[in-house]
């Protein structure tokens, strides 16, 4: 389960659908990563962080912020 994706997404006021649109993915795919039904690979992790950072403005999220060990 990755509650950090959901946490950061919600802090930015994004729905799972909106994050999916930024990524070119479905809401279901985003939700599957958030609940742990799917495990993103490194490329997907980087894409998620980049999409969140596009909306973040000030400050940047790192890979470790969204995908802690």
N, C-alpha and C positions, 0 to 999 in steps of 0.2 A: 504494500500500500504506500502511496506517496501523497501524504497530506500536504506536503510543501507546495506541490503544483497548485492544488486547490487554494491553499492559504495565500500564496502570492497572487494568483489569479483574482481571488475575491478582494484582496487589498487594492487591486487596480480597478475594481469595479467591472471586471469582465465576467461574462457567463462562459460556460464551457463551449457553448455554440460560437460565441464571439472569438474565443481563443482558437477554436477550430477553424474559423474563417481566416484568421491571420495566418494559420499554418497550411491552409488548403486541405484540412482534414475534417472529418465529421465530428459532431459533438460526442457521438458514441465512442470514438477512438480516444478523444481527450479524457472522457469519463473513465474509460477502461484503464488508462494509465493512472488516473487518480485513485481508483479503488484497488489497484493491483491485479486486475484481471489480465493486463498485458504489461510487459516490462519493456520500456523503451531502450533501444540501443544507444550508443554514444552519439550517433548522428541525430537521432530524434531528441535526445536530451539537449544537445546544443541548439537545435531548432526551437525547442520550447523556451529555453532561456533567452534566445535572441528575440522571439516574439514578445515575451514578457518585457524585455528591455525596451522594445519599440514603444510600448505604452507607458513605461515607467517614467520617462523624462529624466529628472534629477536622480543621480545615483545609479549604480548598475548592480544587477544581480549577477552573481558568479554561478558557475556550474555547481559548486559546493553548497551554495545557498538553497538551491532548488532540489538538488539531489545529494543530500548529506549521506555520508557512509553509513 
